[in-house]
Amino acid sequence: MKSIKSAVVTLLGLTSLLISFSALSNEAVDAVKQLYRAVDGEAYNSATLDRLLAKDFKDHNREHVQEGVSDRDASIYFYGQLAKGFPDGVHTAEMLEPIGKDKVLLYWDYTATNTGEFFGMPPSGNKISIKGVEIFKVKNGQITDMWHIEELQKMEKQLKGGH
């Protein structure tokens, strides 16, 4: 009887530990879901981005950011240009998985039609479909870090009329 009671106590302790890790991971997953609800096409909401991206947000793939511009400001600007150039754009989460207690892995598919100006380029009218992988770190409900890879060359080719 004593071993059954001990096993139940251990199981309850492990369950409580798993629930606390899930709660932390769910906060990160929820933040990423909010981010993508705010960046797609006509739903674009810069106020939500301002709230979700931490003031010290770090883009670990910074090669596209102009010197002297914060990663946070560059990301908000990029998402705004994406929404402007592709008003029907939608990111579809193919995989959204918590990693540990504060990170999220996202594998997405983005489909859209270029009907608006995009970074100063006139609309092509072309449809695009690209995929990307991102890892986000979240602390206190805000995204603090991002690592990402997208099919940007494929996007450029599709905008020019290639497949």
Secondary structure as UniProt FT lines:
FT   HELIX           2..39
FT   HELIX           41..43
FT   HELIX           46..52
FT   STRAND          53..59
FT   HELIX           62..64
FT   TURN            67..68
FT   HELIX           71..85
FT   TURN            87..88
FT   STRAND          90..99
FT   TURN            100..102
FT   STRAND          103..113
FT   TURN            119..120
FT   STRAND          127..139
FT   TURN            140..141
FT   STRAND          142..150
FT   HELIX           152..159
FT   TURN            160..161
//
